[in-house]
Amino acid sequence: MTLFIRAIDAVDKADCLRSAVKDGGAHSFQIDVTKFASLPGSPFAYWTTPKALECYSDLKPVSSSDLSPLSTNQLSDDSRYARLWWEPGPGGSENWVVWAKGRSFAPFYYDIQTVVRWSRARGTYTGFIGTKDRPLEKPASADWFFRPGLTWPRRTNRLSFSVLPIGCIFGNKGPAIFEEHDNEERLLAHCAILNSKAFNYLLGLQLARVELAQSFEVGLVQAAPIPVVGQAGLTTLADLGRRSWSLRRRLDETIETSHAFKLPRALLSRVEPLDPALIQRQIDEIQLDIEAVVYRLYGLTETDQLSIEAWGERLKGNAADAAIEVDNDEDGGDEAADASDFDAVISWSVGVAFGRFDVRLATGARRLPPPPSPFTELPAKSPAMLPDHDTPAIPVVDILVDDPGHENDLSERVVAVCAAVGYSAVDKTELRQHFARNFFNQHLRQYSKSRRKAPIYWQLATASASYSVWIYTQSFTKDTLFRVQNEFVSPKLAHEKRQLESLRAEAGARPDSNQMKSIEAQEAFVSELQAFADELARVSPLWFVNPDDGILMNFAPFWRLVSHNRAWQRELMATWRGLCDGKFDWSHLAMQLWPERVIPKCAADRSLAIAHGLETVFWFEDEQGQWKAHDKPKPPAPQLVRDRTSPSIKAALKSLMDAPEAGVASKRTRKSKAA
């Protein structure tokens, strides 16, 4: 027998050691170390119970069951290959597939927010030709892609398994488990087992350190013991798992960025009862039922259960305190916890005004759709969105402005939406201030996930945000910026200049102090509007929106027009400079602006050639399956450069590059009503 003393939790470790040596007690363990031989790697899991150790010797591991835990290789450049699911837009969604990567603790249900561009012809990510460490074009385990399964975060403080719907790809940080025959009942039942405290505890024995975050690699899951379950047990566990999945998904129905989004909480409660506290109690009750069934399947005694329960409580506490890198990659967007009812309704109302969301769900004119089953392929649109080919119930526009009296005034449009659904907690003056100063920050945070920032409503504004134009990414066309110039900014500038001349004429040669203040404020406003118009004139001729580039890349040329938001401006500026320096030559924008730089790179880098549709021009596959560069590509590179070079774009690019950098945002200036 070997004596182990557990002092890791003790405040006074020296006193703990003395007490344990003298009297034994809760901190002292006498164990036959040969018992650890049943554990993979024979770790000294001295704190466990004899029956828990027997599970490893008496039960088969996951790898010997009909389950297949699998991993795949890294992409190496997520910023190039990955997007958030709303970025490509409905028109580009067919080229993008849902991509499960690292996530936070989320048993049974997790809304997968990331997508990756996929080439079905090549059977790999678009533009991907392998990495330095693994020069294979086809990802590992690709034959299992798109099948129903389960997934988990590889590195996490608290391990959990969630449903992987049909049509998904899993990533290196989000391994997956599949069932040989894609039996969804068996998958749900095993999801319940894998999310039990008993399984988590038994798997943790392999680590010999269960308190802190670990890398839960595929091999650990494969080696963990899993009980044999009869048909009756499978049916019971699958039903419990399905109910837990459904309830957890319901909590997502008020989250605007979720595939399950229906309405903001304040509006959904009017048409469909939703009590988060009640739902959480039901989830907890279901989990207790799952724990009881799984304890019985493993044959764990009451003593074992008490030990596991104590371990679970200690693990939750340590998970909350541990400052350890995990794979959830979540850097914002927790609107469920942070957004007030007012903020959520206003954000939804903006979406209605732009034609993104369907107001009929809130008025009852359109019925709420029934929930899907757990493994149903994720939709291209959430239930809240306006269905394809449906006519909006209220007039929508693709460009809105912060301009009192204008027919496309954002505040007026949002007030009209709120009135249509009977939401009266809106003060127009406060709302206008909210849009000028706060809304975009909240929106940016809300639409930031997995270390990506992807706002879909863009605020282009003067330096003091005294005048803003709002545009919606899903309605961009090649003419959007020219329309902003010609239909909004130019008329506004002309009107404000006339206002300035009127103030000067009224004041005469000797204006009093009040008149002078009004003139100076109007001069500052006109100056800001002029700078705004000048920058739009520089960007419009060269701006080429391509959803596949991602929102950050498309937004980058506008960095001078967001000086009212310094943090966001710095990020856009860094992206723009990266574009200028050739860091993102895989992008369509880089090819649009610098074909003389990008096209020669395509001749040397096959992945860039694929990204720009030039693979067959510069590359060929020989008889041995090796890709080689053409000695004399047809058409030659110089001709390709000439074909893709636009003198007008080059002139606009030079004008933009020569323009001065944005200065510090000025004080808020006077705003007048539209003509």
Secondary structure, 3 states (H helix, E strand, C coil): CEEEECCCCCCCHHHHHHHHHHHCCCCEEEECHHHHHHCCCCCCCCCCCHHHHHHHHHCCEHHHCCEEEECCCCCCCHHHHEEECCCCHHHHHHHEEEEECCCCCCCECCCCCEEEEEECCCCEECCCCCCCCCCCCCCCCHHHCCCCEEECCCEECCCCCEEECCCEEECCCCCEEEECCCCHHHHHHHHHHHCCHHHHHHHHHCCCCCCCCEECCHHHHHHCECCCCCHHHHHHHHHHHHHHHHHHHHCCCCCCCCCCCCCCHHHHHHHCCCCHHHHHHHHHHHHHHHHHHHHHHHCCCHHHHHHHHHHHHHHHHHHHHCCCCCCCCCCCCCHHHHCCHHHHHHHHHHHHHHCCECCHHHHCCCCCCCCCCCCCCCCCCCCCECCCCCCCCCCCCCEEECCCCCCCEHHHHHHHHHHHCCCCCCCHHHHHHHHHHCHHHHHHHHCEECCEECCCEEEEECCCCCCEEEEEHHHCCCCHHHHHHHHHHHHHHHHHHHHHHHHHHHHCCCCCHHHHHHHHHHHHHHHHHHHHHHHHHHHCCCCCCCHHHCHHHHHHHHHHHHCCCHHHHHHHHHHHHHHHCCCCCCCHHHHHHCHHHHHHHHHHCHHHHHHCCCHHHHEEECCCCCEEECCCCCCCHHHHHHHHCCHHHHHHHHHHHHCCCCCCCCCCCCCCCCC
